[in-house]
Every structure is written in C-alpha cells, then in structure tokens.
C-alpha cells in the first residue's frame, strides 16, 4: 500500500502506465492529478510522489482520469463540474509541462450531474462515463478519435449499475475494449461486464 493522505485526503480516479513504473491519481480535495514513481514496477509500496502534478482546469472535486495509450493526452472530470476536459503532455506519462487543451465535453446537457470515472476505448473512438446520480454508464462516440469536440452522445445505449451498486465511482476497460469494470462504494465491490465487439 501507499499512503497519499499527506498529499490529498480524497484520492479518487487512478491510472498506471503500461510498464507499471508510474501511477497517477486525482485528488478530490486539491483538484490535482499527481504522479507517483514506483521503484519496483507494479508494487505500490515502493512508490514516491514525484512532486509533479497537474491542476484541473475549471473542474472541482476531481473524480476521474484516463490516458491515451501513448501517454501524451490526459482526460479528466470532476463531480461538481459536469464536463470532460483534456490536456496534452509534452512527454509520455509525465505531467511536467502538461497544458489544458481548451476544449470541454459538457455532459450536463445530456442529463448527467455527478460524473465520476471515465474510460476510453483504446482506439479513441468511444468514451464511457459513469454517473453517480443515475447509476448509469453512458457512451459518447468520437467522430474524430480522441477529440472531445467531436463527441456525440449515444442516448440509445447505457449500462445500469444499479442494483449492483447505487454509488458507482469508477470504471476501467480491458485493452481490447471487450470488458468494462466498475466499482462502487455502496457495495464496496467491483463488477465486470462484457461488451459487444463493435
């Protein structure tokens, strides 16, 4: 385990680079994304907070993060600001010098008021969001891969996490895009869902 309470008392979204040498989390009390260097890959107990962080832009109570597979783009959301934003990283999997892209996907216009975790299909063509107010995982299709301004809400497709959990907090995806994983605090459990190959 690795204690981050001295840095943020409300850690939420989590991500890790493909080699297991760097872990990222979003702090809900500081509204920052932090990076932790792991001395031994995949072993959290060897982690050291690097001192490098990214401050969320116009987002409060940070909840979810996701990265582009090459580590050069970061996506964030916050439960008090119902939008998904992106930032560009000058170095792969390194928050140093990360800059806000200046675009937002406002999901409140589609009826979602408590966005938590986010996940993106590895080819960048589909974004998934879990909303704690509805207990739904919903999807947005990217007309242009990885470009938030091209996202279109698919209101014909959603996954209802309730009754498995009534306060879902995060989601993640298998690299092949065929499995979705969700966790929640009302059940203190994780769940796996199969997705169609489309």
C-alpha positions as CSV (number, residue, x, y, z in Angstrom):
1,X,0.0,0.0,0.0
2,X,1.0,3.7,-0.4
3,X,-0.4,6.4,1.9
4,X,-1.3,9.6,0.0
5,X,-3.2,11.3,2.8
6,X,-0.4,13.9,3.3
7,X,-1.0,15.0,-0.4
8,X,-4.7,14.6,-0.7
9,X,-7.4,13.4,1.7
10,X,-9.9,12.4,-1.1
11,X,-8.0,10.3,-3.7
12,X,-10.3,9.1,-6.4
13,X,-9.5,8.2,-10.0
14,X,-6.5,6.0,-10.7
15,X,-4.3,5.2,-13.7
16,X,-1.0,3.5,-14.3
17,X,1.4,3.5,-17.2
18,X,1.9,0.3,-19.3
19,X,5.3,-0.6,-17.8
20,X,4.0,-0.3,-14.2
21,X,6.6,2.3,-13.2
22,X,4.3,5.3,-12.8
23,X,1.0,5.6,-11.0
24,X,-1.4,8.6,-11.2
25,X,-4.3,9.6,-9.1
26,X,-6.7,12.5,-8.9
27,X,-7.1,14.3,-5.6
28,X,-10.7,15.3,-4.9
29,X,-9.7,17.8,-2.2
30,X,-6.9,19.5,-4.1
31,X,-8.3,19.1,-7.6
32,X,-4.9,18.0,-8.9
33,X,-3.6,14.9,-10.7
34,X,-0.5,13.5,-9.0
35,X,2.1,11.1,-10.3
36,X,3.9,8.5,-8.2
37,X,7.1,6.8,-9.3
38,X,7.3,3.1,-8.4
39,X,10.8,1.9,-7.5
40,X,9.7,-1.7,-8.3
41,X,7.2,-1.9,-11.2
42,X,3.6,-2.7,-10.2
43,X,4.5,-2.6,-6.5
44,X,2.6,0.3,-4.9
45,X,4.6,0.1,-1.6
46,X,7.7,1.3,-3.4
47,X,6.0,4.5,-4.6
48,X,7.4,8.0,-4.2
49,X,5.3,11.1,-5.0
50,X,7.4,12.9,-7.6
51,X,6.3,16.4,-6.8
52,X,4.9,16.9,-10.3
53,X,1.2,17.4,-10.6
54,X,-1.4,18.8,-13.0
55,X,-4.1,21.2,-11.7
56,X,-7.5,20.6,-13.0
57,X,-8.8,23.4,-15.2
58,X,-12.3,24.7,-14.2
59,X,-13.1,21.4,-12.6
60,X,-13.9,20.8,-8.9
61,X,-13.9,17.7,-6.7
62,X,-11.8,15.8,-9.3
63,X,-13.0,12.2,-9.7
64,X,-11.9,10.5,-12.9
65,X,-8.9,10.3,-15.2
66,X,-8.0,8.4,-18.3
67,X,-4.9,8.5,-20.6
68,X,-4.4,8.0,-24.3
69,X,-2.4,4.8,-24.7
70,X,0.7,6.6,-25.8
71,X,0.6,8.7,-22.6
72,X,0.5,12.0,-24.4
73,X,-3.0,13.0,-23.6
74,X,-4.9,13.1,-20.2
75,X,-8.7,13.3,-19.8
76,X,-10.3,14.5,-16.5
77,X,-13.6,15.0,-14.9
78,X,-15.0,16.4,-11.6
79,X,-18.3,15.7,-9.8
80,X,-19.1,19.4,-9.3
81,X,-18.2,20.4,-12.9
82,X,-20.1,18.2,-15.4
83,X,-17.6,18.2,-18.2
84,X,-14.8,16.2,-19.5
85,X,-11.6,18.0,-20.4
86,X,-8.3,17.1,-21.9
87,X,-4.7,18.1,-21.5
88,X,-1.6,17.5,-23.7
89,X,1.6,16.1,-22.1
90,X,4.9,17.0,-23.8
91,X,6.4,13.8,-22.5
92,X,4.7,10.4,-22.4
93,X,3.3,9.6,-19.0
94,X,4.9,12.7,-17.4
95,X,2.7,15.5,-16.1
96,X,5.5,18.0,-16.2
97,X,4.5,20.8,-18.6
98,X,1.0,19.4,-19.2
99,X,-1.2,22.0,-20.8
100,X,-5.0,22.3,-21.0
101,X,-6.3,21.8,-24.5
102,X,-9.1,24.4,-24.1
103,X,-12.0,22.1,-25.0
104,X,-14.8,20.6,-23.0
105,X,-17.4,18.0,-23.4
106,X,-20.4,19.2,-21.3
107,X,-22.4,16.1,-20.3
108,X,-24.8,18.1,-18.1
109,X,-26.7,19.0,-21.2
110,X,-27.4,15.3,-21.6
111,X,-28.8,15.0,-18.0
112,X,-25.7,13.8,-16.1
113,X,-25.0,15.7,-12.9
114,X,-22.4,13.6,-10.9
115,X,-19.8,12.3,-13.3
116,X,-17.3,10.0,-11.6
117,X,-15.0,7.6,-13.5
118,X,-14.2,7.8,-17.3
119,X,-12.8,5.2,-19.7
120,X,-11.9,5.5,-23.3
121,X,-11.8,2.7,-25.9
122,X,-8.2,2.1,-26.8
123,X,-8.7,3.3,-30.4
124,X,-10.1,6.6,-29.1
125,X,-13.5,6.2,-30.9
126,X,-15.7,5.8,-27.8
127,X,-15.8,7.4,-24.3
128,X,-17.6,5.9,-21.3
129,X,-18.7,7.9,-18.3
130,X,-20.2,6.6,-15.0
131,X,-22.7,9.0,-13.4
132,X,-23.5,8.5,-9.7
133,X,-26.7,10.4,-10.0
134,X,-28.3,8.0,-12.4
135,X,-26.1,4.9,-11.7
136,X,-25.5,4.7,-15.4
137,X,-22.5,4.1,-17.6
138,X,-23.1,6.0,-20.8
139,X,-21.2,6.3,-24.0
140,X,-20.2,9.0,-26.4
141,X,-18.9,8.3,-29.9
142,X,-16.0,10.3,-31.2
143,X,-16.3,11.3,-34.9
144,X,-12.6,12.1,-34.7
145,X,-10.7,9.8,-32.4
146,X,-9.6,11.4,-29.1
147,X,-11.2,14.8,-30.0
148,X,-13.7,15.9,-27.3
149,X,-15.4,18.4,-29.5
150,X,-16.4,15.6,-31.9
151,X,-18.1,13.5,-29.2
152,X,-21.8,12.6,-29.8
153,X,-23.9,11.2,-27.0
154,X,-25.4,7.8,-27.8
155,X,-28.7,8.0,-26.0
156,X,-29.8,4.6,-27.2
157,X,-27.2,2.7,-25.2
158,X,-26.4,2.7,-21.4
159,X,-25.5,0.2,-18.7
160,X,-27.4,0.5,-15.4
161,X,-25.0,-0.3,-12.5
162,X,-28.0,-0.4,-10.0
163,X,-28.9,-2.8,-8.3
164,X,-25.2,-4.0,-8.2
165,X,-24.2,-0.6,-6.7
166,X,-26.1,2.7,-6.1
167,X,-23.0,4.9,-5.8
168,X,-20.7,3.9,-8.7
169,X,-17.4,5.7,-8.5
170,X,-15.0,4.5,-11.2
171,X,-14.8,2.4,-14.4
172,X,-12.0,1.0,-16.5
173,X,-11.7,-1.0,-19.7
174,X,-9.8,-4.1,-20.9
175,X,-7.2,-3.1,-23.6
176,X,-9.2,-5.0,-26.3
177,X,-12.3,-3.0,-25.4
178,X,-14.4,-6.1,-24.7
179,X,-14.7,-5.9,-20.9
180,X,-15.8,-3.0,-18.7
181,X,-15.0,-2.9,-15.0
182,X,-16.9,-0.8,-12.4
183,X,-16.5,-0.2,-8.7
184,X,-18.8,1.5,-6.2
185,X,-19.0,2.4,-2.5
186,X,-22.5,1.2,-1.6
187,X,-21.4,-2.4,-2.2
188,X,-17.7,-2.0,-1.7
189,X,-17.3,-4.3,-4.7
190,X,-16.1,-4.4,-8.3
191,X,-18.0,-5.8,-11.2
192,X,-17.2,-7.0,-14.7
193,X,-19.3,-6.5,-17.8
194,X,-18.9,-7.9,-21.3
195,X,-19.2,-5.5,-24.3
196,X,-20.0,-6.4,-27.9
197,X,-17.2,-6.3,-30.4
198,X,-18.3,-3.2,-32.3
